[in-house]
Amino acid sequence: MVETIVFYTLSALILGLGVAVITTPNTVHSVLFLVMNFLCVAVIYVVLEAEFLAVIQVLVYAGGIVVLYLFVVMLVNLKRDPEAHQDPRRLSLVGLALAGAVLLELAGIVVYSYSREPSAPVAAAAASPVQGNVEQIGWLLYTDYLIPFEVASVLLLVAMVGAIVLAKREL
């Protein structure tokens, strides 16, 4: 009963903080509301006895991602008009073709994952040779969910290269 009350209270608080993130006119306050939102999600993970996810939530999201957001807010001058410069070396068709290839790859992964026989999660967890929460996450991540994990890593790599290209003025 207590867990239910805590869960619904935290859920209402998370929804309220989410609304505050997108309605606050000050960007720094918006990022601070986002930090509080991430911390409330970590508390929900603790209530659900997923301590590893709670620690990852605090370290990755409330720590790393929000610091990145604050750096972007501090470095970007929001009062300046956007640049009217158009880069003549921009290859829009190549970018469109690469985006289409990534979309086709993701569609292929979805079709492949739905065409496979669904395995029961309990049977998969019972068949794994490891015990414990973190070990089971690692086992499933590198066996059953290897392709989505690799796709996510490629997407993060593309985002990192894109951020470097955007941050650099001349290549």
C-alpha positions in Angstrom: 0.0 0.0 0.0 2.8 2.4 0.9 4.6 1.6 -2.4 1.5 2.4 -4.3 1.1 5.8 -2.6 4.8 6.6 -3.2 4.6 5.5 -6.8 1.6 7.6 -7.6 2.9 10.6 -5.7 6.2 10.4 -7.6 4.4 9.9 -10.9 2.3 13.1 -10.3 5.5 14.9 -9.4 7.3 13.7 -12.5 4.4 14.8 -14.7 4.3 18.2 -13.0 8.0 18.7 -13.4 7.8 17.6 -17.1 5.2 20.3 -17.7 7.4 22.8 -15.8 10.4 21.9 -18.1 8.5 22.8 -21.3 6.6 25.8 -19.9 9.3 27.7 -18.1 10.6 30.6 -20.1 14.1 30.6 -18.4 16.2 27.8 -19.9 18.4 27.4 -16.8 15.3 26.8 -14.7 14.0 24.4 -17.3 17.2 22.4 -17.0 17.0 22.4 -13.2 13.4 21.1 -13.4 14.7 18.4 -15.7 17.3 17.4 -13.1 14.6 17.1 -10.5 12.5 15.0 -12.9 15.4 12.6 -13.5 16.0 12.3 -9.8 12.3 11.5 -9.2 12.6 8.8 -11.9 15.6 7.3 -10.0 13.6 7.2 -6.8 10.8 5.3 -8.7 13.5 2.8 -9.7 14.6 2.4 -6.1 11.0 1.8 -5.0 10.7 -0.9 -7.8 13.9 -2.5 -6.4 16.0 -1.7 -9.5 18.9 -0.1 -7.8 21.2 -0.5 -10.8 18.9 1.4 -13.0 18.5 4.1 -10.4 22.3 4.6 -10.2 22.6 4.7 -14.0 19.7 7.2 -14.1 21.5 9.5 -11.7 25.0 9.1 -13.2 24.1 9.2 -16.9 21.0 11.4 -17.1 21.0 13.6 -14.0 24.8 13.9 -14.2 26.1 13.8 -17.7 23.2 14.8 -20.0 22.1 17.7 -17.8 25.7 19.1 -17.6 25.8 18.8 -21.4 22.5 20.8 -21.6 23.8 23.5 -19.3 27.0 23.8 -21.4 24.8 24.2 -24.5 22.6 26.8 -22.8 25.7 28.8 -21.6 27.6 28.6 -24.9 24.7 29.3 -27.3 23.8 33.0 -27.6 20.0 32.8 -27.8 19.6 36.6 -28.3 21.5 36.5 -31.6 19.7 36.2 -35.0 20.3 32.9 -36.9 23.0 33.0 -39.5 21.8 33.4 -43.1 24.9 31.7 -44.4 24.3 28.7 -46.7 27.3 26.3 -47.0 27.9 25.5 -50.7 29.6 22.2 -49.7 26.4 20.9 -48.0 25.4 17.6 -49.5 21.7 17.4 -48.8 21.0 14.4 -51.1 23.7 12.3 -49.5 22.3 13.1 -46.1 18.8 12.2 -47.2 20.1 8.9 -48.7 21.9 8.0 -45.5 18.8 8.9 -43.4 16.8 6.6 -45.7 19.3 3.8 -45.3 19.2 4.1 -41.5 15.3 4.1 -41.7 15.4 0.9 -43.8 17.8 -0.7 -41.4 15.6 0.1 -38.5 12.5 -1.2 -40.4 14.4 -4.4 -41.1 15.3 -4.9 -37.5 11.7 -4.4 -36.5 10.5 -6.9 -39.1 13.1 -9.4 -38.0 12.3 -9.1 -34.3 8.6 -9.6 -34.9 9.1 -12.5 -37.2 11.1 -14.4 -34.6 9.3 -16.7 -32.1 8.7 -14.7 -28.9 10.6 -16.2 -26.1 9.3 -16.1 -22.6 11.3 -13.6 -20.5 11.0 -15.9 -17.5 12.4 -18.9 -19.4 15.2 -16.7 -20.8 16.1 -15.5 -17.4 16.0 -19.0 -16.0 18.2 -20.3 -18.8 20.8 -17.7 -18.3 23.9 -18.9 -16.4 24.2 -15.8 -14.3 22.4 -14.7 -11.2 21.7 -11.1 -10.0 20.2 -8.0 -11.5 23.3 -6.5 -13.2 24.5 -9.9 -14.5 21.1 -10.7 -16.1 21.0 -7.2 -17.7 24.4 -7.8 -19.2 23.6 -11.3 -20.4 20.3 -10.2 -22.1 22.0 -7.1 -23.5 24.7 -9.1 -25.3 22.6 -12.1 -26.3 19.0 -11.3 -27.1 19.3 -7.6 -27.6 22.6 -7.3 -29.3 21.3 -5.8 -32.6 19.3 -3.0 -30.9 22.3 -2.3 -28.6 24.6 -2.0 -31.6 22.1 0.2 -33.5 21.9 2.5 -30.5 25.7 2.7 -30.4 25.9 3.6 -34.1 23.3 6.3 -33.6 25.2 7.7 -30.7 28.4 7.7 -32.8 26.6 9.5 -35.7 25.2 12.1 -33.2 28.7 12.6 -31.8 30.2 13.1 -35.3 27.4 15.4 -36.2 27.9 17.5 -33.1 31.6 17.8 -33.9 30.9 18.8 -37.5 28.4 21.4 -36.3 30.7 22.8 -33.7 33.6 23.2 -36.1 33.4 26.2 -38.3 35.7 25.0 -41.1 36.5 21.4 -42.0 
